[in-house]
Amino acid sequence: MTDHARAERHAIADLLDAVGPDAPTLCAGWTTSDLVAHLVVREGDLLGAAGILIGPLSRHTRATMDGLIARVGYTGLVDQFRNPPRWSPSRVAALDEAANTMEFFVHHEDVRRAQTDWSPRELPADLEDLLWRRVTRAGRFLFRRAAVGVLVARPDGTTVRVRNGEPTAVVSGQPSEITLYMFGRKAVARVEIGGSDAAVEALAHTPFGV
C-alpha cells in the first residue's frame, strides 16, 4: 500500500521550495511561510498548536508560528516539515497515514490551487478510496452547520448520507474534490451540488471547515 501521507509531505515540501516564502495560498491571509509554519507547529508543538482548534488560544499559536518564521526561516521550516524528528509520531507509518493524509492533501492543494497555472491532479485510485472513507466519517462533523440534509456521491454512483434533514443537497464529485469542498475550499472544489433550489441555496451559504 502506498504511504500517501509521506508522498504528500514530500510533494508539499518540493512545491514550497519551488514557489518560495511569499506565494499565496487558499488559507485566508496566509502566504506559504505561514502555511509551512502551521504545519511544523501542528506536528511538533502540542501547546503551540492548541489554538488551531481552541479559538481563545489562536493568538498564542500565531505567535508561535511567527517566532518560528523569524528564528528558523522559510527554508529551515520546509526542511523541518520534510524531515520530522525521529521522536515524531509521524515516523510511524500507520499514525502518519491516519493523522496526516487528509491534512496534507488539503494543504498541498491550498498551495497548488492558489497559483495561476494550476490544474487538477489525477490521484491514485487507492488515495481516492482513502479520502472517500474519510469524507464519509469526517463529513458528519464538517457538514454539521448545514441547515439541510447532505448526501455525498462518487462518480460511480456510491452515495452516503453525512447529515440528516430535509430538503437534502447532494455534493457529487471525486472524493478528493468533496474533501476540499467540505474543508471550505468551495471556490476551487470541482463538485456539483444537486437537490432542490432551497437545499442548494442553503448549502451555498453554509460555512465549512474545522
C-alpha positions in Angstrom: 0.0 0.0 0.0 1.3 3.5 -0.9 2.2 5.7 2.0 0.1 8.6 0.8 0.9 10.9 3.8 4.6 10.6 3.2 4.1 11.2 -0.6 2.0 14.3 0.1 4.5 15.5 2.6 7.4 15.4 0.1 5.3 16.9 -2.7 4.3 19.8 -0.5 7.9 20.4 0.6 9.0 20.3 -3.0 6.3 22.8 -4.1 7.1 25.1 -1.2 10.7 25.1 -2.2 9.7 25.9 -5.8 7.2 28.8 -5.1 9.1 30.5 -2.3 8.1 32.1 1.0 5.7 34.8 -0.2 3.5 32.8 -2.6 -0.3 33.0 -2.0 -2.3 30.1 -0.5 -6.0 29.4 -0.2 -5.8 29.9 3.6 -7.1 33.5 4.1 -4.3 35.9 4.9 -1.6 33.2 4.7 1.4 33.1 2.5 3.5 29.9 2.1 5.6 31.0 5.0 2.5 31.0 7.3 1.4 27.6 5.9 4.6 25.8 6.5 4.9 27.3 10.0 1.4 26.0 10.7 2.4 22.5 9.5 5.5 22.4 11.7 3.7 23.7 14.8 0.8 21.3 14.3 3.1 18.4 14.1 5.8 19.3 16.7 4.4 21.7 19.3 1.4 20.4 21.2 0.9 23.6 23.3 1.7 25.9 20.4 -0.8 24.1 18.2 -3.6 24.3 20.7 -5.0 27.5 19.0 -5.7 25.6 15.8 -8.8 24.1 17.5 -9.3 26.3 20.5 -10.2 29.8 19.5 -9.1 31.6 22.6 -5.6 30.2 22.1 -5.3 31.3 18.5 -3.1 34.3 19.3 -0.7 32.0 21.1 -0.5 29.7 18.1 0.0 32.7 15.8 2.8 34.0 18.0 4.4 30.5 18.0 4.3 30.5 14.2 5.7 34.0 13.9 8.5 33.0 16.2 9.4 30.0 14.1 9.4 32.0 10.9 11.8 34.6 12.5 14.0 32.1 14.2 14.2 29.2 11.7 13.4 30.9 8.4 11.4 29.6 5.5 14.0 27.2 4.1 14.6 25.7 7.6 10.9 25.3 8.2 10.4 23.5 4.8 13.3 21.2 5.8 11.8 20.5 9.2 8.5 19.7 7.6 10.1 17.4 5.0 12.1 15.5 7.7 10.2 15.3 11.0 12.3 14.5 14.1 12.9 10.8 15.0 10.6 11.1 18.0 7.7 12.3 16.0 4.6 10.1 15.8 4.7 10.8 12.0 7.7 8.4 11.8 5.2 5.6 12.4 3.6 5.0 9.1 0.2 3.9 10.4 -0.1 7.0 12.6 1.2 9.3 9.8 -1.4 7.9 7.4 -4.3 8.3 9.9 -3.4 11.8 11.1 -1.9 13.4 8.1 -3.1 12.1 4.8 -6.2 14.3 4.5 -4.5 17.3 6.2 -1.6 17.2 3.8 -3.7 16.7 0.8 -5.8 19.8 1.6 -2.8 21.9 2.3 -1.0 20.7 -0.8 -4.0 21.9 -2.8 -4.0 25.1 -0.8 -0.7 26.0 -2.4 -1.3 24.4 -5.8 -4.7 26.0 -6.4 -3.7 29.4 -5.3 -1.3 29.7 -8.2 -2.5 31.0 -11.5 -1.4 27.9 -13.6 -2.9 25.1 -11.5 -4.7 22.1 -13.0 -6.3 19.1 -11.2 -4.1 16.2 -10.4 -5.1 12.7 -11.3 -4.8 10.9 -8.0 -4.2 7.2 -7.5 -7.4 5.2 -7.1 -6.4 4.0 -3.6 -5.9 7.6 -2.4 -9.3 8.5 -3.7 -10.7 5.5 -1.9 -8.9 6.5 1.3 -10.3 10.1 1.0 -13.8 8.7 0.4 -13.6 6.8 3.7 -12.5 10.0 5.5 -15.2 12.0 3.7 -18.0 9.7 4.9 -16.7 9.9 8.5 -15.4 13.5 8.9 -18.3 14.8 6.8 -20.6 14.2 9.7 -18.7 16.8 11.6 -17.7 19.1 8.8 -21.2 19.4 7.4 -22.6 20.0 10.9 -23.5 23.6 10.2 -25.7 22.8 7.2 -29.3 23.7 7.7 -30.3 20.9 5.2 -29.5 17.2 4.8 -26.4 16.3 2.9 -25.6 13.3 0.7 -22.1 12.9 -0.8 -21.8 11.0 -4.1 -18.9 9.5 -6.0 -18.9 9.4 -9.8 -19.6 5.6 -9.7 -22.9 6.3 -8.0 -22.0 5.4 -4.5 -23.7 7.7 -2.0 -23.5 8.2 1.7 -25.7 10.5 3.9 -23.5 12.6 6.1 -26.2 14.8 7.6 -29.8 14.1 8.2 -32.5 16.6 7.3 -34.8 17.7 4.5 -34.6 19.1 2.0 -31.3 17.3 1.0 -28.4 18.7 -1.0 -26.2 16.2 -2.9 -22.5 17.0 -3.2 -21.1 15.0 -6.2 -17.6 14.6 -7.3 -14.3 12.8 -6.8 -13.6 12.2 -3.1 -10.6 14.5 -3.3 -12.8 17.3 -4.6 -15.5 16.7 -2.0 -12.7 16.8 0.6 -11.7 20.3 -0.5 -15.4 21.4 -0.5 -16.1 20.3 3.0 -12.9 21.9 4.3 -14.1 25.2 3.0 -12.3 25.4 -0.4 -15.6 25.8 -2.2 -14.4 28.2 -4.9 -11.9 25.7 -6.3 -13.5 22.4 -5.5 -14.8 20.7 -8.7 -18.1 19.4 -7.4 -21.7 19.6 -8.4 -24.4 20.5 -6.0 -27.8 18.9 -6.6 -31.2 18.9 -4.9 -34.0 21.4 -4.6 -33.3 25.1 -5.1 -33.8 25.6 -1.4 -31.3 22.9 -0.5 -28.7 24.2 -3.0 -29.1 27.7 -1.8 -28.7 26.7 1.9 -25.6 24.8 1.3 -24.1 27.6 -0.8 -24.4 29.9 2.3 -23.1 27.4 4.8 -19.6 28.0 6.2 -17.4 24.9 6.2 -14.2 23.9 7.8 -12.9 22.9 11.2 
